[in-house]
């Protein structure tokens, strides 16, 4: 019973914790590319097919910080 409750709590909290849903537009940001290349990653020019010639991409962002 407790295990089922914990699993359901984790699933429900993950569903409702998403700030952006399907169809939402992410705000534009530019981040430096540290180890994987040179230059900056610009969300709109790299992943938006209307701007970059039809190459649509799905972007999964996982940002970690330590202060």
Buried (B, 14 or more C-beta within 10 A) or exposed (E): EEEEEEEEEEEEEEEEEEEEEEEEEEEEEEEEEEEEEEEEBBBBEBBBEEEEEEEEEEEEEEEEEEE
